[in-house]
């Protein structure tokens, strides 16, 4: 990783509300974590066939 991030946590949750609850419960109470941010992927599309250039 590069930039200002120190670590990356990949989680799977059933909803955005569950993600918020997870972050508040697990991260916000820890003194060593100064700040955090989240990114949400709403859809993941994967091409199964690679086209020739």
FENWO-V586547 format. One record per backbone hydrogen bond with DSSP energy under -1.0 kcal/mol. NH is the residue of the N-H (numbers start at 1). CO is the residue of the C=O. E is the energy in kcal/mol with one decimal. If there is no record, write none. Layout:
BEGIN
nh: <NH;NH>
co: <CO;CO>
e: <E;E>
END
This chain:
BEGIN
nh: <19;20;21;22;23;24;25;26;27;28;30>
co: <15;16;17;18;19;20;21;22;23;23;27>
e: <-1.8;-2.5;-2.3;-2.4;-2.7;-2.6;-2.6;-3.0;-2.1;-1.6;-1.6>
END
